[in-house]
Amino acid sequence: MARTLADLSKIDSLEVAVSAADAAIHLKKCTPGDLVTAMAELKFHAGGPRARRAMALVDGRSESPGETRTRLVLATGLLPKSELQISVFDEQGRFVGRGDGGYPELGVLWEYDGRGKYETLLLPGQTPLDAVLAEKKREERITELGWVVIRIDAADLRDPDRLVRRILAALVRSKQPGWLPPRGTYTIREPIM
């Protein structure tokens, strides 16, 4: 698997290569060490520098290609580094929900909304309406704790400049006088790579 990912990263787009490697690590199809070993074998191959650039961006915490693509768009240099998989807890320490990414020190979370969570990833017996209502309830509980939640979908990824402006605007709002930081606590899943 790791060698295939290394080869893919030599010839395909950065977005595709990083998304595939993120998925493989997230799904435990290979380890970060496997990728390092496979990349070492490409030292003198054509496309090796391109592959190293792509593999340097692999994180493994992204749970979907949409999350990986969002992370790559937000890593343009205009924004601080986005943390991934941020678990939010209320004042009593009870788990409220997890954001795909964000800037927890500024109280801003982002959520990639793909169709899968409302179609193919439904729990047994769950309808799309049940999934939408559960998602709304989870987001409501997070925003009641003071977090700003930015929803992102495929249309946002087609206009990266607009997406960066949306995130920048949320970060600016969180720094305004009178803004209250989120209540409760949060944890960030440790990087895999």
N, C-alpha and C positions, 0 to 999 in steps of 0.2 A: 504494500500500500504506500509506504513512504517513498519508495523509488518512483512509483507512478505519479505521486504528487510532485516530486522534484522534477520529473520530466514534463509534466503538465505546466509547471511554473516557468519552464524555458520557452514555451511556445504559445501559451494562451494569455489572456489579459490578466493584469494584476488582480482585478476584482474576482475573476473566476478562480485563479490559483489560490488566493488567500481564503476565499469562501470554501473551497474544497478541502483545504488543509484544516481550517477551523472546524469543519464538520467532522472530518476524520478523527481529530483529537477529541472533540466533544463526545463523539460516539464511541471512543476508545478503540478505533480501528487501527490506530498506531499511536506511538508515544512521541513526545517532543524529542527524545533521544534518538528515536528511529529517523525522524526528519533530519536531525543534525548529521547522522551517519550518512543518509542518502545524499545530503547536500555536499558532504565532503567528497563523495565519489564524482561530483560534477565539477570539481575544481578546474579542470582544463577543457571542459565541454563548451561548445558554442551555446550561447544562451545562459551560461553559468552566472554571469553578473545579474542578468534579469531575474533568474531564479532566486538568487540570494536576496535581492531587493524584496521580492514577494514573500519569501519565507521569513524575512525579518519582521514582517507585519502580522504574522500568524499569532493568534492569542489563544484560541481554543475555548474561551468562555462564551463566545457568541453561539447562540442556540439555533440560528437560522441564517441562510444567506442574506436575508434582509437586514439582520442585525450586523453582520459583517460589513455589508455595503454601507450601512449608516455609519459605522465606526470609521470606515475608510474616508467617507466624505467629511466627517467631522475632524479628521486628522490633517486638515489642510494647512495648519499652522496659524490660522486666525483665532482658534479657540484653544482653551486649555485642554489637556489630555482628558478624554472622557473615561470615567471608570465604567466597569461592566458588572452586571448582575448585582445590583444593590438591593439588599433586603432591608425593608422598613419595618420598624417595631413601634408600637404605641408607648405611651408613658409608663404602662405597667409591664413593658417588655414582651407583649404579645405580638407575634408575627402578623403583619397586616398585608404585605405583598412584596413582590420583587419587581424592580424596574430593570429593563434591559440594559440601560446605561444612564449616564448622567454625571452631574457635578454635585455630589452630596454635600460638600462644604458650603455650597451656595443654594442648596435646597431645590435643585432642578433635576428632574428625571426625564429621560426620553424612552418611549415605547415604540418598537416597530410593530405595526399592525399588518400582518399578512393575512391572506384569506384562510390559510390552513387552520388557524385556531378556531375558525367559525365553520369549517367544513371537515377536512380530513383528520384533524386532531381532536375531535370531540370525544369526551368521555363516554363510556357505554351508557346508553339511555339519554344522553344529553342532546338537546336540539340546538340549532344555531341560535334561536332566541334565548335559550337558557345561557349559552356561552356569552352572548352580548350583554345580558343583564348581569351576569356574574362579573364580567369585566368592568361594567359601569360601577357596580357596587364596590369593587376593589379599588378602582381609581378614586371614587368618592371618599373612601376611608383614608387614602393616602393624601388627597388634597385637604381634607379636614385637619390633618396634622400639620399643614402649612407648606407642603411641597407644591411646586409648579410642575405639571406633567405636560410634556409635549408629545403628541401623537404623530407618528411618521408612517407613511405608506409608500408604495412604489411610485406614485406620482411625485412625491417629494424628492425621491432619489433621481428622478429625471431632470430636476432643477436644483442641482447642488448648491448654487449660489443663494437661492431663496431659502433653502433649508438652513444653511449657515447663518443667514440673517435672522431667521426665526429663533435659532438657539441663542445667538448673540443678544437678541431682544429680551429673551427670558432671563439670561444672565444679568443684563443691565437692570431689569425689573427687580431681581433679587438683591441688588445692591442699593436700592432706593432707600432714602431715609424713611423710617417708620415700618419697613418690611420686617416681619418677625421670622426668625429662622424656624425651621420645622421643629416640632416637639417630638419627643420620643428619641429613638436611636436608630442607627443603621449599621450594617456590616457590608463589606465588599468581598465578593468571592476572590480569592487569591488568583493571580495570573498563573496560567498553566505553563506557558512558554517562558 
